[in-house]
Amino acid sequence: MKNFLIFPLVLLFYASNMEYAENLSNSQASNSKQKINYSEATIGLQGAWTSSETNEIGDDITITTIVMDGYLAETFYNKKTNEFVKTFGGYWTVKDSVFSLTQEFSSSDSSSVGKTRDLIFDLKGDTITFKGSDKIWTRIDDGQKGDLNGAWLISGRERDGDMLRRSPGDRKTMKILSGSRFQWIAYNTATGKFSGTGGGTYTAKKGTYTEHIEFFSRDNSRVGASLSFQYEVKENEWHHRGLSSKEKPIYEIWSPRIMPQKEP
């Protein structure tokens, strides 16, 4: 296995978990979302990271990883062809120099869901390396700016004028946002079934949230499009209104993810 996949493929297997929540200060203080009380090393990992690899025909494959609020999503995609390659992720913790990830979803290997391993890492400023590999990961942002950065689960959707609330369960639709990048993922933690994902960069300013799509597993013709929505964070929830990629009105409510207390 090629060692340049170190962040994606090593993290594909590595995990542990715990629950902890606390408001993050400074730029996030105005947001009432629950935040995690991080150690210094964990704070250093927060945000978005990038690396790359070369596929069998010589194309560069971009790899982006969002690491926020105890959750991680990593995606491989081809900017030249707009092809989505794969994604995986789950929840993570750090102890000393050991990074752990419990895999919750994978588009390419459902049998990896729930598996656990650890990896020794070295964080120096805006780069990360992992023991046993010379691959270097570079920071995109530190995840500390914005109203919406963090991990969210959909908890409500309007249908025929009624808001239908949804309790947490095996079927999940998650959005994870750093300071500049977003990704949504639909999956089932009980069966390992992966349903779809999309992501790219975003802005959230003065009540307007805009997504700029860089990958979309279901339809790569959407790559390059931008979608704008109205947003508001109130009573610890993200209210999201606008038109979907199919030009249909949507009104959704997203709630912050809470780390599980026990291993699945």
Summary of the structure (lengths in Angstrom):
residues: 264
radius of gyration: 17.5
end to end distance: 27.8
largest distance: 55.0
contacts: 830
relative contact order: 0.18
helix: 9%
strand: 53%
